[in-house]
Amino acid sequence: MNKKRFLIIGLVFISLLIILNINNKAYADTDIIENYTITVDPDMNNGALDITYEIKWKVLDSETEGPLTWVKIGTPNSHFSSPTALTPNIKEIQPYTGSYVRIDFDKAYKEGDIVTFKYSIHQEYMYKIKNSKCTYEFTPAWFTDFKVNNITIKWNKDSVKKADNTSEEGNYYIWNKTNLDKGEKIKAKIEYNKTAFAYLDENKQASSGVKTIINIVLGFIIIFIIIIIFCSFFGGGGYYGHRGFYVGHHHHHYGGGGCVHSSCACASSCACACACAGSGRAGCSKKDFYGTNLQTKKIKQALR
């Protein structure tokens, strides 16, 4: 009897070691960002930003999740246009699910490979106006699943009144940070006199897009309330009239882990999305991109 007990305990112990080893392998770093440079040139006519991104991405593991074939990188908000590839290794670039661009590469990159790619976007709804001042707060997209060895923001100095930069280089103010952990961010604050720009549309401030969304949501809520009241009083013997109104819950994840926004509904100009890798590898879903913490066991229990 004791031998059986020891045998069972031994098997359980070995199984736990195997599971832990698999989990460690699954969550090992598959990539690292060796260098990440963001260059910002404001349009002095209307306050929009022309932003150029250059990323040096190294693949550490292409066995666990497959080779790197595309990436999804956050933009400050959904009001961007003209995503343009600036290096030939980008096969295609396009807007993707709101505040992202999707970049497909010209080939699959495997362990040890480094891909340096560059692209640009034209970005609006980035400034805040207060009295005679025009200010920007800019946080580039961050990498929740990968470490970043070096990140640099370069902001054109023309007409800038004040900035919290760390240094200068040519005609650019510089913000720099090294050895960023997963999910770590960097922020730049810049201030202008409002008169530095030819024309600033107050309806295109950083918070305007959020206000528009809130107004739309409030409009839908009012419509739903009217429908519920109408159905309650005039619905007769129907579902709404006698059995109540059932509302399912859909959870939105803002902030925290899982490669999601941490400051989307903010008044400042911020990158409301992070970045991940995909296609041949696991991509966003396998790495729990949306932060659901949903496990296979829970899915099976729900299906039962």
Summary of the structure (lengths in Angstrom):
residues: 304
radius of gyration: 24.4
end to end distance: 36.0
largest distance: 87.7
contacts: 902
relative contact order: 0.17
helix: 24%
strand: 36%
